[in-house]
Amino acid sequence: MLGTRLARTGVVETAEWEIERAQLLGRRISELGLAVRGTRVEQLTRRLYDELERRGIVFRPPVYLSDEWGCPDGTPIIGVPFYLADERLERIEAEHAGSIESNDEAMRYLRHEAGHALNYAFKVHARKEFASLFGDYARPYRDHYPANPLSRAYVRHILGWYAQKHPDEDFAETFAVWMTPDLDWKTEYAGWPALAKLQWLDALMQDIGTRQLDSPEITEDDIPVEAMTWTLAEHYDDDELLEVGDGRQFDGDLRRIFASALVAPDGALAVAFLAAHEGELVARISYWAGVGPATVRSLLRALRSRAGLLELRVAGLDATSLIELTAFGTAVLLHWRYTHSLSQDT
């Protein structure tokens, strides 16, 4: 009887959540009453400020809720995803992206954005040494950029070999590594060309760390939650999706990962396996390929559709299938990130 009552309780809770979720998705983000104070974001911000203090940096970049992680172009303020200020919104984000940032992951992003903020606040990019170490700050940004996973000219901090995207990101990543508590960067990067960047930044922070600046104001152009007048559903509809056509180009790969009903008659249906593990695969592939969760999800949905039409089944261990799907999905999306195409002719 206890098991039955628990099962019924779970059904009721699921139904209640679906109702609440639908109501939240239909509301404007600006009307959700979100604020930093009293939330997980406030705790993370305090942790960032404590780390800055321990590093001898006086400036405290303001932290506010926005649509994503980031510093508005040239402005020394830090935007944090709004969903981190509300457990219900974290749940919706986790359902969409496969996971949400742990505290350690969130701190990685905060240190990175603090690097941008210090760069903008003190115009570090205007120094002549910046160009020789990090490259031309005026170089145009590319959302889809080639990355060399073997390069030692760049530090490793957040996903996607992000330091290789642009000189501004290279500096922010270098700062984040320098800021990370208990990380012996001198040993970690000994013998790497990236060490010269860390050493220069270390000397620079000794010079500018004690300087105080007035806190910049946050305007509507910086996209605070108060200016986000679109609905939560519209926020999630605005993601970049893949154009995969009919998906037949994946058939050969799917047949290597899964098996036919003749070979594995008792195996679980591949279409059901892909659906059951979608969240986990989204999180893994998004991390390794350095692309957004909606992009990964659109690839997985295309694979699921083809696997269903081919009537494929899981053969062998689930863990093996997950590893192969992660490797395959990462390879496809790294190619897409560089070429922005899934054409066989690219």
Phi and psi in degrees as a GROMACS rama.xvg file:
@    title "Ramachandran Plot"
@    xaxis  label "Phi"
@    yaxis  label "Psi"
@TYPE xy
-59.9231  -43.8866  LEU-2
-61.884  -38.3059  GLY-3
-65.1358  -44.3727  THR-4
-63.2606  -41.5561  ARG-5
-63.3676  -41.0229  LEU-6
-62.8361  -43.2756  ALA-7
-64.7453  -38.9196  ARG-8
-60.9913  -41.7604  THR-9
-63.4458  -38.9424  GLY-10
-64.0726  -44.2495  VAL-11
-62.9773  -45.0547  VAL-12
-62.1595  -39.6417  GLU-13
-63.4546  -43.9599  THR-14
-63.5515  -41.3084  ALA-15
-64.8117  -39.5457  GLU-16
-65.8502  -40.4709  TRP-17
-61.0274  -38.3285  GLU-18
-66.4162  -47.7979  ILE-19
-63.7248  -40.0017  GLU-20
-60.9879  -45.8742  ARG-21
-62.2646  -38.9179  ALA-22
-65.2544  -42.416  GLN-23
-64.8242  -42.8109  LEU-24
-62.4398  -27.1104  LEU-25
-86.3849  -5.47482  GLY-26
-94.4085  151.112  ARG-27
-71.1182  139.02  ARG-28
-61.5778  -34.8081  ILE-29
-65.8865  -16.3976  SER-30
-101.381  6.36081  GLU-31
-84.8311  -5.85852  LEU-32
68.5993  33.3371  GLY-33
-80.7715  143.195  LEU-34
-153.313  159.024  ALA-35
-73.1558  -38.9695  VAL-36
-60.817  132.864  ARG-37
78.6101  12.7868  GLY-38
-119.661  176.366  THR-39
-58.2589  -33.985  ARG-40
-63.1169  -38.8601  VAL-41
-63.1858  -40.851  GLU-42
-64.0665  -41.9337  GLN-43
-66.0256  -38.8653  LEU-44
-63.536  -42.9788  THR-45
-60.3266  -40.1084  ARG-46
-63.5489  -41.8475  ARG-47
-61.8918  -46.0861  LEU-48
-63.8374  -35.9382  TYR-49
-63.7338  -40.6477  ASP-50
-65.7317  -40.3984  GLU-51
-62.079  -41.6594  LEU-52
-62.4749  -43.8266  GLU-53
-64.5109  -25.6912  ARG-54
-88.7938  2.56366  ARG-55
77.0551  22.4736  GLY-56
-101.041  121.608  ILE-57
-82.7329  -37.1234  VAL-58
-65.2495  135.563  PHE-59
-118.769  99.0961  ARG-60
-63.8755  129.629  PRO-61
-61.0076  142.17  PRO-62
-113.538  131.673  VAL-63
-140.508  164.951  TYR-64
-86.418  131.387  LEU-65
-142.022  -163.762  SER-66
-83.8593  -18.0842  ASP-67
-163.474  173.814  GLU-68
-66.9373  138.374  TRP-69
161.781  162.966  GLY-70
-111.859  121.347  CYS-71
-53.5497  144.084  PRO-72
-47.1254  112.988  ASP-73
78.2815  5.06872  GLY-74
-110.981  126.903  THR-75
-81.1803  60.1207  PRO-76
-131.854  157.621  ILE-77
-118.861  118.495  ILE-78
-90.705  135.169  GLY-79
-120.136  139.988  VAL-80
-54.7164  131.093  PRO-81
-60.2992  -28.7514  PHE-82
-66.4678  -19.0738  TYR-83
-71.7634  -6.74986  LEU-84
-98.6467  6.53361  ALA-85
-154.209  123.94  ASP-86
-62.7869  -33.843  GLU-87
-66.2908  -39.8242  ARG-88
-72.3345  -31.9616  LEU-89
-61.2713  -39.2924  GLU-90
-64.7263  -42.3833  ARG-91
-64.1781  -42.5956  ILE-92
-62.1344  -41.712  GLU-93
-63.2747  -38.729  ALA-94
-65.773  -33.6851  GLU-95
-79.8637  -45.6445  HIS-96
-97.9348  -10.0184  ALA-97
94.8578  -20.5911  GLY-98
-171.003  170.492  SER-99
-125.167  168.199  ILE-100
-67.2732  129.765  GLU-101
-71.4063  172.105  SER-102
-61.5747  -39.7056  ASN-103
-64.9843  -41.0239  ASP-104
-65.8941  -42.3  GLU-105
-61.4562  -37.7892  ALA-106
-67.4564  -33.6855  MET-107
-59.3719  -44.984  ARG-108
-67.15  -40.3231  TYR-109
-64.1273  -40.7976  LEU-110
-64.3605  -40.0691  ARG-111
-60.6213  -49.1306  HIS-112
-67.268  -31.4955  GLU-113
-62.9734  -34.6309  ALA-114
-61.3794  -44.6332  GLY-115
-58.8085  -46.4199  HIS-116
-60.8453  -43.458  ALA-117
-66.4511  -38.0769  LEU-118
-58.725  -47.8628  ASN-119
-72.388  -41.1298  TYR-120
-62.1921  -40.873  ALA-121
-108.016  9.5686  PHE-122
49.2806  47.2669  LYS-123
-60.3305  -35.8648  VAL-124
-63.6306  -15.8142  HIS-125
-84.945  -9.17838  ALA-126
-74.6017  143.687  ARG-127
-65.2278  -30.0253  LYS-128
-68.0075  -26.4398  GLU-129
-59.1706  -48.5282  PHE-130
-63.5722  -38.4654  ALA-131
-71.6104  -28.7545  SER-132
-91.5863  -44.3907  LEU-133
-107.678  -21.6293  PHE-134
111.741  -176.404  GLY-135
-76.2284  112.308  ASP-136
-62.4027  -27.6844  TYR-137
-81.0188  -1.37455  ALA-138
-61.5163  135.915  ARG-139
-61.2584  146.793  PRO-140
-76.1782  146.27  TYR-141
-127.891  120.249  ARG-142
-64.3119  -34.2715  ASP-143
-111.671  109.226  HIS-144
-129.269  147.079  TYR-145
-72.8694  146.363  PRO-146
-135.001  141.764  ALA-147
-108.064  102.545  ASN-148
-62.5227  -16.4103  PRO-149
-94.8126  -5.34583  LEU-150
-66.2589  138.056  SER-151
-108.095  10.8061  ARG-152
-83.0489  -7.79637  ALA-153
-129.965  147.916  TYR-154
-74.4718  165.205  VAL-155
-116.783  121.256  ARG-156
-138.81  -69.7205  HIS-157
-105.755  177.368  ILE-158
-62.7065  162.952  LEU-159
72.8629  21.1923  GLY-160
47.9355  50.1557  TRP-161
-65.0701  -25.681  TYR-162
-61.4638  -21.8297  ALA-163
-83.9893  -3.38885  GLN-164
-70.2125  -43.9886  LYS-165
-164.643  152.45  HIS-166
-55.3102  -34.1101  PRO-167
-63.6176  -40.9642  ASP-168
-72.0913  -33.918  GLU-169
-60.7186  -44.908  ASP-170
-64.5639  -44.5128  PHE-171
-62.7091  -39.6778  ALA-172
-68.1449  -39.2958  GLU-173
-64.191  -42.8506  THR-174
-61.0837  -43.3866  PHE-175
-61.3294  -41.4493  ALA-176
-64.6033  -44.2908  VAL-177
-59.7758  -35.2307  TRP-178
-78.7681  -24.2257  MET-179
-60.5092  121.687  THR-180
-61.9272  143.997  PRO-181
64.3242  14.2744  ASP-182
-99.5885  118.783  LEU-183
-85.9627  82.3823  ASP-184
-67.1568  -25.9286  TRP-185
-65.1263  -38.1644  LYS-186
-80.4582  -42.0101  THR-187
-57.6314  -38.8665  GLU-188
-111.876  19.1086  TYR-189
-59.2895  129.982  ALA-190
84.2071  -4.70417  GLY-191
-91.6888  144.099  TRP-192
-58.375  -27.3107  PRO-193
-63.4196  -21.2163  ALA-194
-61.2731  -35.6963  LEU-195
-60.8111  -35.6126  ALA-196
-66.7093  -43.2457  LYS-197
-64.7851  -40.7228  LEU-198
-66.0948  -41.1486  GLN-199
-65.3178  -43.3469  TRP-200
-63.9353  -39.0543  LEU-201
-59.3157  -45.2305  ASP-202
-67.0608  -38.83  ALA-203
-61.7606  -43.5511  LEU-204
-66.8712  -29.0797  MET-205
-64.1016  -28.6874  GLN-206
-83.439  -47.3248  ASP-207
-100.431  -8.85417  ILE-208
-60.0345  -33.2062  GLY-209
-85.1827  -1.56204  THR-210
-81.0117  137.315  ARG-211
-105.885  143.155  GLN-212
-129.131  154.863  LEU-213
-67.803  141.336  ASP-214
-70.8773  127.613  SER-215
-70.1516  151.32  PRO-216
-84.2826  150.554  GLU-217
-97.0352  124.518  ILE-218
-111.833  174.023  THR-219
-62.3936  -28.7188  GLU-220
-64.4694  -20.059  ASP-221
-85.672  1.07985  ASP-222
56.431  58.5606  ILE-223
-73.302  165.499  PRO-224
-59.3687  -30.4491  VAL-225
-62.9286  -24.0124  GLU-226
-97.2651  -1.0402  ALA-227
-88.2236  85.034  MET-228
-87.5787  3.51846  THR-229
-89.7518  160.702  TRP-230
-75.7404  163.211  THR-231
-62.8399  -37.3434  LEU-232
-63.1549  -41.2315  ALA-233
-65.9801  -33.2476  GLU-234
-59.3626  -42.4657  HIS-235
-81.9359  -14.8446  TYR-236
-81.9342  -9.84747  ASP-237
-95.2369  29.5597  ASP-238
-95.4564  156.923  ASP-239
-80.9461  122.305  GLU-240
-108.696  161.556  LEU-241
-87.3067  147.634  LEU-242
-103.907  101.572  GLU-243
-106.826  -0.365616  VAL-244
65.0259  -138.705  GLY-245
-86.2952  -3.42912  ASP-246
77.9105  4.86667  GLY-247
-65.4651  -21.2542  ARG-248
-64.439  -14.6071  GLN-249
-94.4247  -3.65732  PHE-250
-60.6496  -44.9117  ASP-251
-62.0235  -39.9724  GLY-252
-67.1989  -42.5983  ASP-253
-63.1207  -36.0708  LEU-254
-68.9532  -24.3966  ARG-255
-78.981  -33.2718  ARG-256
-79.7099  -41.2528  ILE-257
-110.755  -168.257  PHE-258
-140.377  164.143  ALA-259
-77.2755  164.906  SER-260
-63.7348  -26.5301  ALA-261
-69.4052  -40.5375  LEU-262
-77.8316  -40.3533  VAL-263
-128.2  68.7532  ALA-264
-61.6485  -27.1367  PRO-265
-97.5895  1.07001  ASP-266
-72.4433  151.792  GLY-267
-64.4444  148.766  ALA-268
-63.0331  132.356  LEU-269
-61.1745  -35.9386  ALA-270
-63.3305  -38.6034  VAL-271
-71.1985  -37.773  ALA-272
-62.1092  -44.8694  PHE-273
-64.4026  -38.4556  LEU-274
-67.5373  -42.6839  ALA-275
-67.1984  -31.7262  ALA-276
-107.476  15.4977  HIS-277
-59.3979  -46.3862  GLU-278
-59.4476  -44.7194  GLY-279
-64.0872  -42.4095  GLU-280
-67.6575  -39.0948  LEU-281
-58.2394  -47.6883  VAL-282
-63.465  -44.175  ALA-283
-67.1843  -49.7057  ARG-284
-69.1565  -38.6038  ILE-285
-58.7829  -40.8242  SER-286
-64.8051  -51.6938  TYR-287
-74.0613  -32.6624  TRP-288
-88.7788  -16.9052  ALA-289
69.3017  37.8762  GLY-290
-126.046  165.347  VAL-291
-69.6127  154.552  GLY-292
-62.1779  -34.2771  PRO-293
-65.2284  -35.8003  ALA-294
-64.0318  -44.9862  THR-295
-63.5576  -43.2691  VAL-296
-61.8917  -38.5776  ARG-297
-66.025  -35.2318  SER-298
-65.4533  -45.63  LEU-299
-63.736  -35.7902  LEU-300
-67.0354  -36.7253  ARG-301
-66.5707  -40.9808  ALA-302
-63.8579  -39.713  LEU-303
-63.6303  -42.3651  ARG-304
-61.0349  -45.9441  SER-305
-67.4198  -40.1911  ARG-306
-61.3638  -35.4002  ALA-307
-68.108  -44.0315  GLY-308
-65.3733  -33.4088  LEU-309
-84.7454  -5.72675  LEU-310
55.7293  43.8377  GLU-311
-80.7436  157.953  LEU-312
-132.892  158.936  ARG-313
-77.9137  129.808  VAL-314
-122.43  121.716  ALA-315
95.7283  -159.873  GLY-316
-75.3847  141.773  LEU-317
-58.821  -40.4424  ASP-318
-60.8638  -38.1754  ALA-319
-64.8442  -42.6361  THR-320
-63.3745  -39.6661  SER-321
-65.4407  -40.6855  LEU-322
-62.9498  -45.5989  ILE-323
-65.4685  -40.0484  GLU-324
-66.0514  -38.8498  LEU-325
-64.1228  -45.6429  THR-326
-64.1324  -44.7522  ALA-327
-64.6186  -48.385  PHE-328
-61.3569  -38.9137  GLY-329
-64.5165  -42.6615  THR-330
-62.9713  -43.7035  ALA-331
-62.0221  -45.0444  VAL-332
-79.0784  -26.172  LEU-333
-65.74  -40.0264  LEU-334
-62.347  -45.1697  HIS-335
-64.0223  -38.9403  TRP-336
-62.9912  -34.4205  ARG-337
-80.6592  -41.7965  TYR-338
-101.455  -18.8274  THR-339
57.9667  35.4699  HIS-340
-153.074  148.352  SER-341
-113.136  19.1338  LEU-342
-68.1658  142.275  SER-343
-67.5062  -18.0386  GLN-344
-90.2967  -4.68321  ASP-345
